[in-house]
């Protein structure tokens, strides 16, 4: 069966809010077998040798060869969304079985506070994705994963994120069994207390791209689809929407290869200014030796 690639409209939604949700994408019988694997610990980190930066295909043929996990990832819809976001040959980064015990009222530090995974990621365009797989129904009482839509463009110091609480627009994943949420690796998120009488499970898998993330989805509607309404709608926590327009423009230009795309003319104006800077000889440095440097001393003295 062919992979079911994402549409241009879905990619615009991902660009804007930083995640896509697919309810009941995993069949019920497969959910039950996957849940049993997680409860048995068959997908624990102990089974992974040299886990980081390995081809996902190698994991499927090796560690996960005879598992329900492999069947989940090889569903045409799941293969299609992975291909659309990180390409046909992504790297396995890591996985975590996030199981919250029944009646876990107290919040612990770290994952239960709003945070970003791999907060030191400074890449301007390229991004990893996380797949959150929910093998059973998650009710509001269970405290499903909290995400803050649109925050994937905001990269504050990691420790500063822990002080944010009750953010406007934050949403909790309340979903049926078999739901997968595919989210940008920098999206703000948090675990929640489980107030229900049964454990809550969320399996997280992080994947890295190995190719430029340019037009990897079904682009048949790219020439006719207008993403402006999606990018301009904003999110409740935002204040300066123009800055957010700039973030979305830059990522959309990268994803589509269309460097003429703009919202409110922001990047066009900046591009003109950059061209003027490059044309100014004062900005041209023929060699490192010509860069002015400051010697130590009172007030500093420019030399060279």
C-alpha positions as CSV (number, residue, x, y, z in Angstrom):
1,X,0.0,0.0,0.0
2,X,1.1,3.5,-0.7
3,X,2.0,5.9,2.1
4,X,-0.7,8.5,2.7
5,X,1.3,11.7,2.5
6,X,0.1,14.9,4.3
7,X,-1.7,17.6,2.3
8,X,-0.5,21.2,1.9
9,X,-3.3,22.3,4.2
10,X,-2.1,20.0,6.9
11,X,1.5,21.2,6.5
12,X,0.2,24.8,6.9
13,X,-1.5,23.8,10.1
14,X,1.7,22.1,11.3
15,X,3.7,25.2,10.5
16,X,1.3,27.4,12.4
17,X,0.5,25.4,15.5
18,X,3.4,23.1,15.7
19,X,1.5,19.8,15.7
20,X,-1.0,17.6,14.0
21,X,-3.4,15.2,15.6
22,X,-4.7,12.0,14.1
23,X,-7.5,10.3,16.0
24,X,-8.0,6.5,15.8
25,X,-5.1,6.2,13.2
26,X,-4.1,2.9,14.9
27,X,-6.6,0.1,14.8
28,X,-8.1,-1.2,18.1
29,X,-6.5,-4.6,18.0
30,X,-3.1,-3.2,17.3
31,X,-3.6,-0.7,20.1
32,X,-4.2,-3.6,22.5
33,X,-1.1,-5.5,21.4
34,X,1.0,-2.3,21.6
35,X,-0.3,-1.6,25.1
36,X,0.6,-5.1,26.2
37,X,4.2,-4.6,24.9
38,X,4.5,-1.4,26.8
39,X,3.2,-3.0,30.0
40,X,5.6,-5.9,29.6
41,X,8.6,-3.6,29.0
42,X,9.4,-5.1,25.6
43,X,10.2,-1.7,24.1
44,X,12.3,-0.4,27.0
45,X,15.6,1.4,26.5
46,X,17.4,-1.8,27.6
47,X,16.5,-3.4,24.2
48,X,18.2,-0.5,22.3
49,X,22.0,-0.7,21.7
50,X,23.6,2.6,20.7
51,X,20.2,4.2,20.4
52,X,20.9,7.6,19.1
53,X,21.1,8.6,15.5
54,X,20.4,5.2,14.0
55,X,18.3,4.8,10.9
56,X,14.7,4.1,11.8
57,X,14.6,1.4,9.1
58,X,17.3,-0.4,11.0
59,X,15.3,-0.2,14.2
60,X,12.3,-1.7,12.5
61,X,14.4,-4.5,11.0
62,X,16.3,-5.1,14.2
63,X,15.2,-4.2,17.7
64,X,11.5,-3.8,16.7
65,X,11.4,-6.5,14.0
66,X,8.7,-8.6,15.6
67,X,6.8,-6.0,17.6
68,X,3.4,-4.2,17.4
69,X,5.5,-1.0,17.5
70,X,6.8,-1.9,14.1
71,X,3.3,-2.5,12.8
72,X,2.2,0.9,14.1
73,X,5.0,2.7,12.4
74,X,4.4,0.8,9.1
75,X,0.8,1.8,8.8
76,X,0.4,3.7,5.5
77,X,-1.0,6.8,7.2
78,X,1.8,6.8,9.8
79,X,4.5,6.2,7.2
80,X,3.0,9.0,5.2
81,X,3.0,11.6,8.0
82,X,6.6,10.7,8.9
83,X,7.7,11.0,5.3
84,X,5.9,14.3,4.9
85,X,7.6,15.9,8.0
86,X,11.1,14.3,8.2
87,X,11.6,12.5,4.9
88,X,11.8,8.9,3.7
89,X,14.8,7.8,5.8
90,X,14.7,9.5,9.2
91,X,17.0,8.7,12.1
92,X,15.7,7.2,15.3
93,X,16.7,9.6,18.1
94,X,15.1,8.1,21.3
95,X,11.9,6.8,22.8
96,X,10.2,7.0,26.2
97,X,7.3,5.1,27.6
98,X,5.5,7.9,29.6
99,X,3.3,6.0,32.0
100,X,1.7,7.9,34.8
101,X,0.4,5.7,37.7
102,X,-3.3,5.8,38.8
103,X,-4.0,8.5,41.3
104,X,-0.8,10.4,40.7
105,X,-2.0,13.6,42.2
106,X,1.3,15.3,42.8
107,X,3.2,17.1,40.1
108,X,6.9,16.3,39.9
109,X,9.5,18.6,38.4
110,X,10.8,18.5,34.9
111,X,8.4,16.8,32.5
112,X,5.3,17.8,34.5
113,X,6.2,21.5,34.0
114,X,6.1,23.2,30.6
115,X,9.3,22.5,28.7
116,X,10.9,21.9,25.3
117,X,12.6,18.7,24.5
118,X,16.3,19.2,23.4
119,X,16.2,22.9,24.3
120,X,19.7,23.4,23.0
121,X,18.6,22.9,19.4
122,X,19.6,26.1,17.6
123,X,18.9,25.0,14.0
124,X,17.0,27.8,12.2
125,X,15.0,25.7,9.8
126,X,15.6,22.0,10.2
127,X,13.5,20.4,12.9
128,X,12.9,17.0,14.6
129,X,9.5,15.6,15.2
130,X,8.0,13.7,18.2
131,X,5.3,11.2,17.8
132,X,3.0,10.8,20.8
133,X,1.1,7.5,20.5
134,X,-1.9,6.9,22.8
135,X,-2.8,3.2,22.8
136,X,-5.8,3.6,25.0
137,X,-8.5,6.3,25.5
138,X,-7.3,9.3,27.5
139,X,-9.9,11.2,29.5
140,X,-9.6,14.7,30.9
141,X,-9.4,13.1,34.4
142,X,-6.3,11.1,33.2
143,X,-4.5,14.4,32.5
144,X,-3.3,13.8,29.0
145,X,-0.2,15.6,27.6
146,X,-0.5,19.4,27.6
147,X,0.7,21.4,24.5
148,X,0.8,25.1,23.8
149,X,0.0,25.6,20.1
150,X,2.3,27.9,18.2
151,X,5.1,28.0,20.7
152,X,7.6,26.0,18.6
153,X,9.1,29.3,17.3
154,X,9.9,30.5,20.9
155,X,13.3,29.4,22.3
156,X,13.8,30.9,25.7
157,X,16.4,29.6,28.2
158,X,15.2,26.1,29.2
159,X,15.0,26.9,32.9
160,X,12.8,29.9,32.2
161,X,10.0,27.7,30.9
162,X,9.3,26.1,34.2
163,X,7.8,29.3,35.6
164,X,5.0,29.5,32.9
165,X,1.7,28.3,34.1
166,X,-1.9,28.4,32.9
167,X,-1.0,29.7,29.5
168,X,-3.8,31.0,27.3
169,X,-4.6,28.6,24.5
170,X,-2.9,25.6,26.1
171,X,-4.7,22.4,25.2
172,X,-4.7,18.9,26.8
173,X,-4.8,15.8,24.7
174,X,-8.1,14.1,25.5
175,X,-8.5,11.5,22.8
176,X,-9.7,8.0,21.8
177,X,-7.5,5.0,21.7
178,X,-5.2,4.8,18.6
179,X,-4.5,8.6,18.5
180,X,-1.1,9.9,17.3
181,X,0.0,13.5,17.8
182,X,2.9,14.5,15.5
183,X,4.6,17.6,16.9
184,X,7.5,19.9,16.2
185,X,10.5,19.1,18.4
186,X,10.5,22.5,19.9
187,X,6.8,22.7,20.9
188,X,6.1,23.7,24.5
189,X,4.4,20.8,26.4
190,X,4.0,19.2,29.8
191,X,2.8,16.1,31.5
192,X,-0.3,16.3,33.7
193,X,-1.3,14.7,37.0
194,X,-3.4,11.5,36.5
195,X,-6.4,11.8,38.8
196,X,-8.1,8.7,37.4
197,X,-8.2,5.1,38.9
198,X,-6.1,3.6,36.0
199,X,-2.6,4.3,34.6
200,X,-2.2,6.6,31.7
201,X,0.2,5.7,28.9
202,X,1.8,7.9,26.2
203,X,4.6,6.4,24.1
204,X,6.9,9.1,22.6
205,X,9.3,8.6,19.7
206,X,11.6,11.3,18.4
207,X,12.8,11.2,14.8
208,X,15.5,13.3,13.0
209,X,15.5,14.2,9.3
210,X,18.3,13.2,7.0
211,X,17.2,15.2,3.9
212,X,16.2,18.9,3.4
213,X,12.6,19.2,4.6
214,X,11.4,20.8,1.4
215,X,8.2,19.6,-0.4
216,X,8.2,16.2,1.2
217,X,4.4,16.0,1.3
218,X,1.7,15.7,-1.4
219,X,2.2,19.1,-3.1
220,X,-0.5,18.7,-5.7
221,X,-2.5,21.6,-4.2
222,X,0.5,23.8,-3.3
223,X,-0.1,26.1,-6.3
224,X,-3.7,26.7,-5.4
225,X,-3.8,26.6,-1.6
226,X,-3.6,29.9,0.3
227,X,-2.0,29.6,3.8
228,X,-2.5,33.2,4.8
229,X,-5.7,32.7,6.8
230,X,-4.0,30.0,8.8
231,X,-0.9,32.0,9.5
232,X,-2.7,35.2,10.3
233,X,-5.2,33.8,12.9
234,X,-2.8,33.9,15.8
235,X,-3.1,32.1,19.2
236,X,-4.5,33.4,22.5
237,X,-1.1,33.8,24.2
238,X,0.3,36.0,21.5
239,X,0.8,39.7,21.7
240,X,2.9,40.9,18.8
241,X,1.4,39.0,15.9
242,X,3.8,40.6,13.3
243,X,6.8,38.8,14.9
244,X,4.8,35.5,14.7
245,X,4.0,36.2,11.0
246,X,7.7,36.5,10.4
247,X,8.4,33.1,12.1
248,X,5.7,31.4,10.0
249,X,6.9,33.1,6.8
250,X,10.4,31.9,7.3
251,X,9.5,28.3,7.9
252,X,7.0,28.2,5.1
253,X,9.6,29.6,2.7
254,X,11.9,26.8,3.7
255,X,9.3,24.0,3.5
256,X,8.0,25.1,0.1
257,X,11.1,26.5,-1.5
258,X,9.0,29.6,-2.3
259,X,11.2,32.5,-1.1
260,X,8.8,35.1,-2.5
261,X,6.1,34.1,0.0
262,X,5.4,36.8,2.6
263,X,2.8,38.0,5.2
264,X,2.5,41.8,5.6
265,X,5.6,42.2,3.6
266,X,7.9,41.7,6.6
267,X,10.5,39.5,5.1
268,X,10.5,41.4,1.8
269,X,11.4,44.6,3.7
270,X,14.1,42.9,5.7
271,X,15.5,41.4,2.5
272,X,15.8,44.8,0.9
273,X,17.6,46.0,4.0
274,X,20.0,43.0,3.9
275,X,20.8,43.7,0.3
276,X,21.6,47.3,1.1
277,X,23.9,46.1,3.9
278,X,25.7,43.7,1.6
279,X,26.2,46.4,-0.9
280,X,27.9,48.7,1.7
281,X,31.7,48.2,1.6
282,X,31.9,48.8,5.3
283,X,30.3,45.4,5.8
284,X,32.8,43.6,3.6
285,X,35.6,41.9,5.5
286,X,38.3,40.5,3.1
287,X,39.9,38.4,5.9
288,X,39.8,37.6,9.6
289,X,42.9,39.7,10.1
290,X,40.9,42.8,8.9
291,X,38.2,42.4,11.6
292,X,38.7,45.1,14.3
293,X,39.5,43.7,17.7
294,X,39.6,45.2,21.1
295,X,42.7,44.9,23.4
296,X,42.3,44.5,27.1
297,X,42.7,47.7,29.1
298,X,40.8,50.7,30.4
299,X,38.0,51.5,28.0
300,X,39.3,49.2,25.3
301,X,41.4,50.3,22.4
302,X,40.6,49.3,18.8
303,X,43.6,48.1,16.9
304,X,44.3,46.6,13.5
